[in-house]
Amino acid sequence: MPRRVVGILSLLLVFAFKMRAQGEVVLSIGGEPVKRTEFEYYFRKSHKHTPDSFLSSFINYKLKVHYAHDTGIDTLSAFRRQMAWYRGKLLKKYLVDAEKEEQTVRQLYLRSEQRLQVNDWIRIAHISKYLPQNVGRQDELRVLQQMDSVYAALQGGADFSALACRYSDDTTCKNMGGLLPWMPVNKNMQEWIDKLASLEKNKISAPFYSPMGIHIIKWIDRKPGISFEEKREQLLNYLEKNGNRTWQELSAGQRERLAFQVQELHDGLLAACLSQKYQSGDGTWQESDLEHFFKQHKSDYSWDLPHYRGAVIHCKDKKMASAIKKQLKRKPVSQWEDVLHRLIGNASFPKARIETGVFQIGTNRYIDKLVFKCGDFQPDPALPYVFVMGKKLKKGPESYEDVKDAVIKDYQAVYQDAWLKDLKRKYKVEINQEVLKTVNNNGSN
């Protein structure tokens, strides 16, 4: 890391420590005090109306940060790589002199041209929905359902660029169809690197999580080396970490805001990494656990409308449909997509298409017409024969697999509640109610 950046970050940490050492203590966690200035900074950014209503989520957040630090997550290379990337974005608005950018990036390219020509570079597009660190379970489920719907539309042939413009939260590229500039493969977030490793060119990933939210990515192109024009934006990003201004040139207000933002970035990424580990279960549950949980809470998953578990299959004609039915009826629904893929091969123009799942009446025009006898549809001219295979579920889900996503969310919520209770026992929480009462009187509303 360049010396200038190291020096600035060191000053930021010192400045943040001084700020946190000033003011009254509103609470302490594991013996570590939280000053009113820090609490107010987070409270002003929340959607809560009172400090009391915000307090619980803030304590849970700080518990995660405390535990993540104690377990050494901030020492992992993946964490440090992500922290450096986001920190660079943050520093740009404070430290980059725009007038010198063009001249500087050309000089940077010339100095690093040989190295740039030997690395693998990739270009991808993405649709991302960002989630705040203290997102509620219902809000998270709503976003996940939206991304699942976007993915289903993409699988059905919808235009990726159009959906990125409409749904992505990344304002830097959503108007370009989610297209990101060329970048080295290993400079992505670790979750993206892992997903790209199994993704084929021009293919689209299923929705997946990162500490920032939920993403769908599309691999556009890949090549060794990169030209100045293609690299220009990455060089500008480099300048974000190596600005032309110094710490001394920042005003006191800028220093305070920047120090708080860097601390928030560090702590937020720690909490997100830890939450992701526990939300995924990290091997702590098995399918039998989910089945048992579903049976205990089956009434919570009742339906007001009928559903259909199975698949919609599009193919050329009735003869092909008979061949497909013969193969699928021997296998469970969970394997139908793989079976059909093996049956039709990798032709440029597939001879059949399948969509599996649990469908509520009114959500799929083919199911509505062929199963529930309502509505209508126009078949695909290339695959005009449409049929369904499966079973009506009139009385609600029969297995946890019919509502698996909801069961997993609920199971994880119970698991996380128990985990947070353990953290509260591990790190004693003490609240100074007298100081807390003064927050509203200090301009927080």
Beta strands, then each sheet from edge to edge (+ up, - down):
strand 1: 25-29
strand 2: 32-35
strand 3: 120-130
strand 4: 183-184
strand 5: 208-210
strand 6: 213-224
strand 7: 307-315
strand 8: 352-360
strand 9: 385-393
strand 10: 429-431
sheet 1: 2+ 1- 10+
sheet 2: 4+ 3- 6+ 5-
sheet 3: 8+ 7- 9+
end
